[in-house]
């Protein structure tokens, strides 16, 4: 395995990340982090390492508007953060998929899989639709603790958000009040139309692996179960993995202090699924 830390300028801004390469004949997993995540967040480097040990390349990267301007883990660009939305994240994911054939940092993958954690699962699902419409071949999608809808705020929060155009959400890790902006609000209000996860999932025909922690404190287990209920009939390779005794980050932290049995279990199952899917394609 070779780790390549990269920086690329895109139409939406700067994208930083890490390419864990296993060579030109390997599959690539393009990883979408959650709403307050970044490419080296907690368990992400461990997932990349585990994939590489099994001959699978991966790319983890920061969205252009994630609010972190360098390679740190503190949100130091709150204006950018406030502008972030699912539209921009989908555009960033499609841009990165195009880079695999256009940028010499990467290589055209034998197989391409999308992986999304938390809000990243939501964005990855919409990106899968955009990629296929753009003629980018995608071999499968992996969702971990993914949201089934953007409409998760209380009525009181939504009223405050609509009244002010911005809602400040506390981040327990950094102790910051992080601004959720107007385009994110508009997307949330369109959860039953333009940004309906169900509409996209029900039309998905590529293989889909849905994993969800049973004790997820951030995105309840029912989100994952519901997503799978929308998609399970669409492809014989679809799979659902409940992860017992695990929380939103599979009992790991940022900074990563130790691995966990739950994370190892997830990684083992994902690798087996990718290899089975790869062999049948």
C-alpha positions in Angstrom: 0.0 0.0 0.0 1.1 3.5 -0.8 -0.5 6.5 0.9 -0.6 9.6 -1.3 -1.8 12.8 0.4 -3.2 15.1 -2.3 -4.5 18.6 -2.9 -6.7 19.3 -5.9 -8.4 22.5 -7.1 -12.0 21.9 -8.2 -14.7 24.3 -9.5 -16.0 24.4 -5.9 -12.7 25.0 -4.2 -9.8 23.0 -2.7 -10.1 19.3 -2.1 -7.6 17.6 0.2 -7.4 13.9 1.0 -5.5 10.6 1.1 -5.3 8.0 -1.6 -4.4 4.6 -0.2 -3.3 2.9 -3.4 -2.9 -0.9 -3.9 -1.9 -0.5 -7.6 -3.7 -0.1 -10.9 -5.5 -3.5 -10.9 -7.4 -2.8 -7.7 -10.9 -1.7 -6.9 -11.3 1.8 -5.4 -13.6 2.8 -2.6 -14.5 6.6 -2.8 -15.3 7.6 0.8 -17.8 10.3 1.7 -17.4 11.6 5.3 -20.3 12.8 7.5 -21.5 16.3 8.0 -18.8 17.2 10.5 -16.2 14.8 9.3 -13.0 15.1 7.3 -10.7 12.7 5.5 -8.6 11.7 8.6 -11.5 11.7 11.0 -11.4 8.9 13.7 -12.0 5.6 12.1 -11.5 6.6 8.4 -7.7 5.9 8.3 -8.3 2.6 9.9 -10.9 1.7 7.3 -8.5 2.7 4.6 -5.8 0.6 6.1 -8.0 -2.5 6.5 -9.2 -2.2 2.8 -5.6 -1.8 1.6 -4.5 -4.9 3.6 -7.1 -6.8 1.5 -6.0 -5.4 -1.8 -8.6 -2.6 -2.1 -7.6 1.0 -2.8 -9.5 3.9 -1.2 -9.8 7.7 -1.4 -10.9 9.8 1.6 -11.2 13.5 1.1 -12.5 16.8 2.6 -15.4 18.4 0.9 -14.7 21.8 -0.5 -17.0 23.4 2.0 -16.4 21.2 5.1 -15.1 24.3 7.0 -11.5 23.0 7.6 -9.0 24.9 5.4 -6.0 22.8 6.0 -5.2 19.3 7.3 -6.3 20.0 10.8 -9.5 19.0 12.6 -10.9 22.4 13.8 -13.5 24.2 11.8 -11.6 27.4 11.0 -13.6 28.6 7.9 -17.1 29.0 9.2 -18.3 31.0 6.2 -17.5 28.1 3.9 -19.1 25.7 6.4 -22.3 27.8 6.4 -22.5 27.4 2.6 -22.1 23.7 2.7 -25.0 21.6 1.4 -25.8 18.3 -0.2 -25.7 19.8 -3.7 -22.0 20.8 -3.2 -21.1 17.5 -1.6 -22.7 15.6 -4.5 -20.7 17.8 -7.0 -17.5 17.1 -5.0 -18.1 13.4 -5.2 -18.8 13.4 -8.9 -15.7 15.6 -9.4 -13.5 13.1 -7.5 -15.0 10.2 -9.5 -14.0 12.0 -12.7 -10.5 12.5 -11.3 -9.8 8.8 -11.3 -9.4 8.9 -15.1 -8.2 12.5 -15.5 -5.6 13.0 -12.7 -2.3 11.1 -12.7 -2.4 11.0 -8.8 -5.0 8.2 -9.2 -5.7 5.3 -11.6 -8.8 4.1 -13.4 -10.2 1.5 -11.0 -11.0 -2.1 -11.8 -14.2 -1.5 -9.9 -15.5 1.7 -8.2 -17.5 1.7 -5.0 -19.0 4.6 -3.1 -18.9 4.6 0.7 -20.8 7.1 2.9 -20.9 7.5 6.6 -23.8 9.3 8.3 -24.7 12.4 6.2 -22.1 11.1 3.8 -24.4 8.2 3.0 -27.1 10.6 2.1 -24.8 12.5 -0.3 -23.3 9.3 -1.7 -26.7 8.0 -2.6 -27.5 11.2 -4.6 -24.0 11.2 -6.1 -24.5 7.6 -7.3 -27.5 8.8 -9.3 -25.5 11.8 -10.7 -22.6 9.6 -11.6 -24.7 7.1 -13.5 -26.4 9.9 -15.4 -23.0 11.3 -16.3 -21.9 7.9 -17.6 -19.5 7.1 -14.8 -19.5 3.4 -14.1 -20.3 2.6 -10.5 -20.2 -1.0 -9.2 -21.7 -0.6 -5.8 -22.6 1.6 -2.8 -21.9 1.1 0.9 -23.8 3.0 3.5 -22.8 3.1 7.2 -25.1 4.7 9.7 -26.7 6.7 7.0 -29.6 9.2 7.3 -32.8 8.2 5.5 -33.9 11.9 5.4 -32.6 15.4 6.0 -35.8 16.2 8.0 -34.5 15.3 11.4 -34.7 18.7 13.3 -37.4 19.5 15.8 -40.2 21.9 14.8 -38.7 24.5 17.1 -35.3 24.3 15.4 -36.9 24.5 12.0 -38.8 27.6 12.9 -35.6 29.3 14.2 -33.7 28.2 11.1 -36.4 29.6 8.8 -36.7 32.8 10.7 -33.0 33.6 10.8 -31.8 31.8 7.6 -29.1 30.1 9.7 -29.1 27.7 12.6 -26.1 27.3 15.0 -25.6 23.7 16.0 -23.2 22.9 18.8 -20.3 20.6 18.1 -19.4 18.7 21.2 -15.9 17.8 20.1 -14.6 21.3 19.2 -17.0 23.3 21.5 -18.0 25.4 18.5 -21.4 26.7 17.4 -21.4 25.7 13.7 -23.7 27.6 11.3 -26.1 25.6 9.1 -26.9 27.9 6.2 -29.9 28.7 3.9 -29.2 26.2 1.1 -29.0 23.4 3.6 -32.3 24.7 5.0 -33.9 24.7 1.5 -32.8 21.1 0.9 -34.2 20.0 4.3 -37.5 21.6 3.4 -37.5 19.7 0.1 -37.0 16.3 1.8 -40.2 15.0 0.3 -39.5 16.2 -3.2 -36.2 17.2 -4.7 -34.2 15.7 -1.8 -36.2 12.6 -1.2 -33.8 9.8 -0.3 -36.6 7.2 -0.8 -37.1 8.2 -4.4 -33.4 7.7 -5.3 -33.0 4.5 -3.3 -36.0 2.8 -4.8 -34.6 3.3 -8.3 -31.1 2.1 -7.4 -30.1 -1.1 -9.3 -26.4 -1.4 -8.5 -25.4 -3.6 -5.5 -26.0 -1.8 -2.2 -24.6 -2.7 1.3 -26.4 -1.1 4.2 -24.8 -1.3 7.6 -26.2 0.3 10.8 -25.2 0.3 14.4 -28.0 -1.0 16.6 -27.2 1.5 19.3 -26.5 4.5 17.1 -27.0 7.6 19.3 -26.9 10.1 16.4 -28.8 8.4 13.5 -31.2 5.8 14.9 -31.1 2.2 13.7 -34.5 2.6 12.0 -32.9 4.8 9.4 -30.7 2.0 8.1 -33.5 -0.6 8.3 -35.8 1.8 6.3 -33.2 2.4 3.6 -32.8 -1.3 3.1 -36.5 -1.9 3.0 -36.5 0.6 0.0 -33.8 -1.2 -1.9 -33.6 -4.9 -0.9 -35.5 -6.3 -3.9 -33.5 -4.4 -6.5 -30.4 -6.5 -6.7 -29.6 -10.0 -5.4 -26.3 -8.8 -4.0 -27.9 -6.2 -1.7 -27.1 -6.8 1.9 -28.1 -5.4 5.4 -25.7 -5.6 8.3 -26.9 -4.7 11.8 -23.9 -4.0 14.1 -24.7 -4.9 17.7 -23.5 -3.0 20.7 -22.1 -0.1 18.6 -22.6 3.6 18.3 -22.4 6.1 15.5 -18.6 5.8 15.1 -18.5 2.1 15.9 -17.2 2.7 19.4 -14.2 4.7 18.2 -13.3 8.3 18.8 -11.5 11.2 17.2 -8.6 11.3 17.8 -8.5 7.5 17.3 -7.3 6.1 20.6 -8.0 2.4 19.9 -9.5 0.1 17.3 -12.8 -1.6 18.2 -14.2 -5.1 17.6 -17.3 -3.5 16.1 -15.2 -1.5 13.5 -13.2 -4.7 12.7 -16.5 -6.6 12.2 -17.8 -3.9 9.8 -14.5 -3.9 7.8 -14.5 -7.7 7.5 -18.0 -7.8 6.2 -17.5 -4.9 3.8 -14.4 -6.5 2.3 -16.2 -9.8 1.9 -19.1 -8.1 0.2 -16.8 -6.1 -2.2 -14.9 -9.2 -3.2 -18.1 -11.2 -3.8 -19.6 -8.3 -5.8 -16.4 -7.9 -7.7 -16.2 -11.6 -8.6 -19.8 -11.6 -9.9 -19.6 -8.4 -12.0 
